[in-house]
């Protein structure tokens, strides 16, 4: 994870997510994010990747706002070890 300031002056993190691309029955592609409950579709590979990226960003913005509203304690980062098939 990498952090950098956004245009609004708020720190943002650059995160990586795994997306599974599948051909859609009606043509085009479906993209499903493995780590998040997010999916999108598009007519081309580039379009579906742009759409799913936008969907992931929107999902994370909503989750960040929800977390901000209900967090009252100290924020602490925890690092855990995970089996390699989960992170590969």
C-alpha positions as CSV (number, residue, x, y, z in Angstrom):
1,X,0.0,0.0,0.0
2,X,1.2,3.5,-0.9
3,X,-0.2,6.7,0.4
4,X,-0.2,10.1,-1.4
5,X,-2.2,13.3,-1.0
6,X,-5.3,13.7,-3.2
7,X,-6.5,16.8,-4.9
8,X,-8.6,17.7,-1.8
9,X,-5.5,17.5,0.5
10,X,-6.7,14.2,2.0
11,X,-4.3,11.2,2.2
12,X,-5.3,8.4,-0.1
13,X,-3.9,4.9,-0.3
14,X,-3.0,3.1,-3.5
15,X,-4.4,-0.4,-3.1
16,X,-4.2,-3.4,-5.4
17,X,-7.3,-5.6,-6.0
18,X,-7.7,-8.8,-8.0
19,X,-10.3,-8.8,-10.7
20,X,-11.6,-11.8,-12.5
21,X,-12.6,-11.1,-16.1
22,X,-15.1,-13.4,-17.8
23,X,-16.8,-13.2,-21.2
24,X,-20.5,-12.2,-20.8
25,X,-23.1,-14.4,-22.4
26,X,-24.6,-11.4,-24.3
27,X,-21.1,-10.3,-25.4
28,X,-18.5,-8.1,-23.8
29,X,-17.0,-8.9,-20.4
30,X,-17.9,-9.1,-16.7
31,X,-15.3,-8.2,-14.0
32,X,-15.7,-9.3,-10.4
33,X,-13.4,-8.1,-7.6
34,X,-12.1,-11.0,-5.6
35,X,-11.6,-9.0,-2.3
36,X,-14.7,-6.8,-2.4
37,X,-18.4,-7.3,-3.3
38,X,-18.0,-5.3,-6.5
39,X,-18.6,-6.3,-10.1
40,X,-19.1,-4.4,-13.4
41,X,-19.4,-5.0,-17.1
42,X,-18.2,-3.5,-20.4
43,X,-18.1,-4.1,-24.1
44,X,-14.3,-4.3,-24.3
45,X,-11.6,-5.4,-21.9
46,X,-10.4,-1.7,-21.5
47,X,-14.0,-0.6,-20.8
48,X,-14.7,-3.3,-18.2
49,X,-11.5,-2.6,-16.4
50,X,-12.2,1.1,-16.3
51,X,-15.8,0.4,-15.1
52,X,-14.7,-2.0,-12.3
53,X,-12.0,0.4,-11.2
54,X,-14.6,3.2,-10.9
55,X,-16.9,0.8,-9.0
56,X,-14.2,-0.2,-6.6
57,X,-13.3,3.4,-5.9
58,X,-17.0,4.2,-5.3
59,X,-17.4,1.3,-2.9
60,X,-14.3,2.3,-1.0
61,X,-15.4,6.0,-0.7
62,X,-18.8,4.8,0.8
63,X,-17.0,2.4,3.2
64,X,-14.5,5.1,4.3
65,X,-17.4,7.5,5.0
66,X,-19.3,4.9,7.0
67,X,-16.1,4.1,9.0
68,X,-15.5,7.7,9.7
69,X,-19.0,8.2,11.0
70,X,-18.9,5.3,13.5
71,X,-15.2,5.4,14.6
72,X,-14.6,6.9,17.9
73,X,-11.5,5.2,19.2
74,X,-7.9,5.1,18.2
75,X,-7.0,3.9,14.6
76,X,-4.4,1.2,14.7
77,X,-2.9,-0.7,11.7
78,X,-2.5,-4.4,12.2
79,X,-0.3,-6.6,9.9
80,X,-1.0,-10.3,9.7
81,X,0.5,-13.2,7.9
82,X,-1.8,-15.0,5.4
83,X,-1.4,-18.2,3.5
84,X,0.1,-17.5,0.1
85,X,-3.0,-18.7,-1.9
86,X,-5.0,-15.9,-0.3
87,X,-2.6,-13.1,-1.3
88,X,-1.2,-14.5,-4.6
